[in-house]
Amino acid sequence: MVQPIVAGIVAAITGFSSSFAIVLAGLAAVGANESQAASGLLIVCVTQGVLAIVLSLITKVPVKFAWSTPGAALLVATAGITDRFNEAVAAFVVAAALIVLVGLWPALGRLISRIPRPISNAMLAGILFPLCLAPVTAAAQIPMLAIPVILVWLVLARLAPRWAVPASIVLAGVLLAVTVDTSWLNGANLLPHLEFVSPEFDPVVVVSIALPLFIVTMAGQNIPGAAILTSFGYEPPVRSALVGSGALSAVGALAGGITVNLAALTQALTAGPEAAADRSRRWIAPVAGGIADIVLGLFAGFATAFVLASPPLLIQAVAGLALLGALVGAVTAAMEDPDDRLAAIGTFLVTASGITVVGIGSAFWGLIVGGIVLVWLRFRRPARAA
């Protein structure tokens, strides 16, 4: 009994500590104020915790949920599309509704799964790339703060990979506590609270944020999360997971929350042998992790006030370190097929450029450009072979 509980708590702490700063940075990038960002972080913690507890108890399958880290990185990359958080919230609602639609309409899910992997992974890599440059920039601009954090991450990436990101975040927190003025505590609302945000639908913002958010959440989180459960011998409750996470994400968006989805990395921690030798008892791990997620959400106000009072570049650097593994995986998958590499690099370059055309962000145009190049090259390939 102790082993799965410990595994679940470790998974929750790892998931929270490794990427909560990315969530806060993403919400701030699309116009959330401190109170709204704290509310958004709290609601996603509660939502993913409740989903894990309920589905794991009902199905006896170790189903772990998490916020969409690639989605949060997308928000950082699309900074400038809108500074009205109400419009971003409307995009969150649309993305969540599309996830529900996939769960209810399997044909749409099959269509999404048919998006060429080089294109979807190259788009994800382009979204992550600017944020992953932050450690380099921080090392040059604030070396006394950034270099020790990078060194701790590098050492533990070799010796204890699971703890590399949490340890670097702890060190960053210690350095900031020593160097940052404590005036941020004055007037900060540290108590848990939810704040209603009325959505305002703007077609341009929906296209720029909702569609890429939906795609990276499906391709970068839900599909890999289901695959990890399958690899450990479980039948993932895909329909229930998609409908449940989409519906609760739509509700949570009204409190500022981003999309919640099947976990990927922490799914392996709660579904694998580290959770329990007996496969039939591993469902306890995400239940314990879900409870821990809810408890961690109670500290959202403190975490938000502290992060927003810290040097943004150092926070982005820590987030970039946390996303390096995801960037490596996305680049590797995008470049796997030599015949599709040109289309993949086109998607990557357009997405990473951060351009905005007719008000629509680069992630959307990356998909369009990559798709056109891929279709053209595949159309010409038989002629070249002949």
URSUL-V854308 format. One record per helix or strand of 3 or more residues. SS is the DSSP state (A for helix, B for strand). FROM is the first residue (numbers start at 1). LEN is the number of residues. If there is no record, write none. Layout:
ss/from/len
SS/FROM/LEN
SS/FROM/LEN
This chain:
ss/from/len
A/2/28
A/34/26
B/65/3
A/69/9
A/85/20
A/106/8
A/117/16
A/134/8
A/143/17
A/161/19
A/182/4
A/203/29
A/238/16
B/260/3
A/265/7
A/279/3
A/283/15
A/300/10
A/312/23
A/338/16
A/362/24
